[in-house]
Amino acid sequence: MNLYFSDEEIQNSPSRKDGISFEIEDNLRRYGTEVIQEAGILLELPQATTVTGQVIFQRFYCRKSLKEYDVKTLAMGSLFVSTKFTEPQRKIRDILNVFTLIWQKKEGLPIDYIDTTKQAYWDLKGDVIAAEFDILKEFGFLMYVDLPHKYILNYMKLLERSKELAQKSWNYLNDSMRTTITIQYKPESIAASSIFLASRILGTQLPEEPYPWWELFDTTKEEIELISFEINNLYSKPSAYYIDVFNPTNSEAASPITNTTSTTTTTTTTTAT
């Protein structure tokens, strides 16, 4: 059974109680999930494993503050936990090397593998193992994630629609993992919203006779519109960047430009008609 959080829980998260604004938390949630996606690609993980790591990451910050757990460490820990519950598994050394490579690129540092003979490696390994333990402890080892991705292809068959629509819907679905809708709404509704957004971009008509298409997904027009709005809102935000909430002077420079990591067209109509 999936674990869900309400708007109130997200708005009044533990980070908020520690004085971290909604905007900073939203930025760091996006930053962490984007880095997890990058790491998943470099580690050649199945998308299901990567997305599970993103959902674990999102869930954790509904229970714990960003001031308790640095976003970089938790991103590594979340993906590492995900590989434990899915296939194929990855060694912690591989996780550390890939994330270190990503940090080096983002911070403009010379690219080099982490030296396993140095104390810095063992310190980082200890931090990730501690994050893994805390994640499992917090959720009582109940790490099940019902992913919306598995519904897309089945829905495409039911709706008898094109591969192009399926791919565009998949792209929207992957982008939605950078938002908290993944821990707020059931996966069927998120999948339906991704199909809806893709259909608007491609000009594809979805059936409304003999009954509205969204009834196949056991969702409502209103819920689709809410989710679609949140996904679309993602594309109007500036690029996510690292903020050290313990020492803001160590943060990456904020980027004023529109997010460059989105995989879909950014302007769509969000009325499910």
C-alpha positions in Angstrom: 0.0 0.0 0.0 1.3 3.4 -1.0 2.1 6.1 1.6 0.5 9.4 1.0 0.8 12.9 2.6 -1.7 15.7 2.6 -1.2 19.3 1.4 -1.2 20.4 5.1 1.6 18.0 5.9 3.7 19.2 3.0 3.1 22.9 3.7 3.9 22.4 7.4 6.8 20.0 7.0 9.5 19.4 9.6 11.7 21.7 7.5 9.2 24.5 7.8 9.3 24.1 11.6 13.1 24.6 11.4 12.7 27.9 9.6 13.2 26.7 6.0 10.9 28.3 3.6 8.6 26.4 1.2 10.5 27.8 -1.7 13.9 26.5 -0.4 12.4 23.1 0.4 10.8 22.9 -3.0 14.0 23.8 -4.7 16.0 21.2 -2.7 13.4 18.5 -3.4 13.7 19.2 -7.1 17.4 19.3 -6.9 17.6 15.9 -5.0 15.2 14.1 -7.4 17.0 15.5 -10.4 20.3 14.2 -9.1 18.8 10.8 -8.4 17.6 10.7 -12.0 21.1 11.5 -13.3 22.7 8.9 -11.0 20.1 6.3 -12.1 21.1 6.9 -15.8 24.8 6.7 -15.1 24.3 3.5 -13.0 22.2 2.0 -15.8 19.4 1.3 -13.4 15.9 0.5 -14.6 13.6 3.5 -14.5 11.5 1.8 -11.8 14.5 1.6 -9.5 15.3 5.3 -10.0 11.8 6.5 -9.6 11.4 4.4 -6.4 14.5 6.2 -5.0 12.9 9.6 -5.9 9.7 8.7 -4.1 11.6 7.5 -1.0 13.5 10.8 -1.0 10.2 12.8 -1.2 8.6 10.8 1.5 11.5 11.2 3.9 11.4 15.0 4.0 7.7 14.8 5.0 9.0 13.2 8.2 12.4 14.8 8.8 13.9 18.2 8.3 16.4 19.3 5.7 18.4 20.6 8.7 18.7 17.1 10.0 19.6 15.4 6.8 21.6 17.1 4.0 19.9 16.7 0.6 23.1 15.2 -1.0 23.5 12.5 1.5 19.8 11.6 1.5 19.7 11.5 -2.3 22.5 8.9 -2.2 20.8 7.0 0.6 17.4 6.9 -1.1 18.8 5.5 -4.3 20.9 3.0 -2.4 17.9 1.8 -0.5 15.9 1.5 -3.7 18.5 -0.8 -5.2 18.2 -3.1 -2.2 14.5 -3.6 -2.9 14.6 -3.8 -6.7 16.8 -5.4 -9.3 19.7 -5.0 -10.2 21.4 -4.1 -7.0 24.5 -1.8 -7.0 27.5 -1.7 -4.6 27.7 1.2 -2.3 31.1 2.1 -3.9 29.4 2.5 -7.3 26.7 4.7 -5.7 29.4 6.9 -4.1 31.5 7.1 -7.3 28.6 8.2 -9.5 27.2 10.8 -7.1 30.7 12.2 -6.5 31.1 12.5 -10.3 27.8 14.4 -10.5 28.8 16.8 -7.7 32.1 17.4 -9.3 30.5 18.3 -12.6 27.9 20.6 -11.0 30.5 22.4 -9.0 33.0 22.7 -11.8 35.7 20.6 -10.1 38.2 18.3 -11.8 36.6 14.9 -12.6 38.1 12.1 -10.5 36.9 8.9 -8.9 36.8 8.9 -5.1 39.9 7.4 -3.5 38.8 4.4 -1.4 42.0 4.6 0.6 41.2 8.0 1.9 39.3 8.9 5.0 36.9 11.0 3.0 35.6 7.9 1.2 34.9 6.1 4.5 33.3 9.2 6.0 31.0 9.4 3.0 30.2 5.7 3.0 29.3 6.0 6.7 27.0 8.9 6.0 25.1 6.9 3.3 24.8 3.8 5.4 23.5 6.0 8.3 21.0 7.5 5.8 19.9 4.1 4.7 19.4 3.0 8.3 17.4 6.1 9.1 15.2 5.7 6.0 14.4 2.1 6.9 13.8 2.9 10.5 11.5 5.8 9.7 9.3 3.8 7.5 9.5 0.5 9.4 11.0 -1.3 6.4 7.8 -0.8 4.5 9.3 0.6 1.3 6.6 -0.4 -1.2 6.1 2.1 -4.0 3.2 1.6 -6.5 4.6 3.5 -9.5 2.4 5.2 -12.0 4.6 4.2 -14.9 3.2 0.7 -15.1 -0.2 2.0 -15.8 0.8 4.0 -18.9 1.2 1.2 -21.4 -1.9 -0.6 -20.2 -3.9 2.6 -20.5 -2.5 3.2 -24.0 -3.8 -0.2 -25.0 -7.2 0.5 -23.5 -7.4 3.9 -25.2 -5.9 2.5 -28.5 -3.5 5.4 -28.9 -0.2 6.0 -30.6 3.4 5.3 -29.4 4.1 9.0 -29.7 1.4 9.7 -27.1 2.8 7.0 -24.9 6.3 8.5 -25.1 5.1 12.0 -24.4 3.0 10.7 -21.5 6.0 8.9 -20.1 8.1 12.1 -20.3 5.5 14.0 -18.3 5.4 11.1 -15.8 9.1 11.2 -15.3 9.0 15.0 -14.8 6.2 14.6 -12.2 8.7 12.7 -10.0 10.3 16.1 -9.2 7.1 17.2 -7.5 5.3 16.1 -4.4 2.3 14.9 -6.3 4.1 11.5 -6.3 3.4 11.3 -2.6 0.0 13.0 -2.6 -2.0 11.2 -5.3 -2.6 7.6 -6.4 -0.5 6.4 -9.3 -3.5 5.9 -11.6 -4.4 9.6 -11.3 -0.9 10.7 -12.0 -0.7 8.4 -15.1 -4.0 9.8 -16.3 -2.9 13.4 -15.9 0.3 12.6 -17.8 -1.7 11.2 -20.7 -4.0 14.2 -20.6 -1.1 16.7 -20.8 0.5 14.7 -23.6 -2.8 14.6 -25.5 -3.1 18.4 -25.3 0.4 18.9 -26.7 -0.2 16.5 -29.6 -3.7 17.5 -30.3 -5.0 14.0 -29.6 -8.7 13.6 -28.8 -9.5 11.3 -25.9 -12.8 9.5 -25.9 -15.8 10.9 -23.9 -18.4 8.5 -25.2 -20.0 6.3 -24.1 -18.4 7.5 -20.9 -15.6 10.0 -20.1 -12.1 8.5 -20.6 -10.9 9.3 -17.1 -13.3 6.8 -15.6 -11.0 4.1 -17.0 -8.5 5.4 -14.5 -10.8 5.5 -11.5 -10.1 9.2 -11.2 -12.0 12.5 -11.6 -11.8 15.4 -13.9 -11.0 17.7 -11.0 -8.1 15.6 -9.7 -6.6 15.4 -13.2 -6.8 19.2 -13.5 -5.1 19.6 -10.1 -2.3 17.2 -10.9 -1.8 18.7 -14.4 -1.5 22.2 -12.9 1.2 21.0 -10.6 3.2 19.3 -13.4 2.9 22.4 -15.6 3.9 24.6 -12.8 7.2 22.8 -12.6 8.3 24.2 -16.0 7.9 27.8 -14.9 10.4 27.4 -12.0 14.1 28.3 -12.1 16.6 25.5 -12.3 17.1 23.7 -9.0 20.4 24.2 -7.3 22.1 23.0 -4.1 21.6 25.1 -1.0 23.6 24.2 2.1 21.0 25.0 4.8 23.7 24.6 7.4 26.0 27.2 5.7 24.3 29.1 2.9 27.6 30.5 1.7 28.5 27.0 0.4 25.5 26.9 -1.8 25.7 26.8 -5.6 24.8 30.0 -7.4 21.1 30.3 -8.1 20.2 30.1 -11.8 17.6 32.7 -13.0 16.9 30.8 -16.2 14.0 28.4 -16.7 14.6 24.8 -15.8 16.6 23.1 -18.5 16.0 19.5 -17.4 12.4 19.1 -18.4 11.6 16.6 -21.1 8.3 17.9 -22.3 6.8 21.0 -23.8 6.0 23.5 -21.1 2.8 25.1 -22.1 -0.5 23.2 -22.1 -4.1 23.6 -21.3 -5.1 22.1 -18.0 -8.8 21.7 -18.4 -9.8 18.0 -18.7 -12.5 18.4 -21.4 
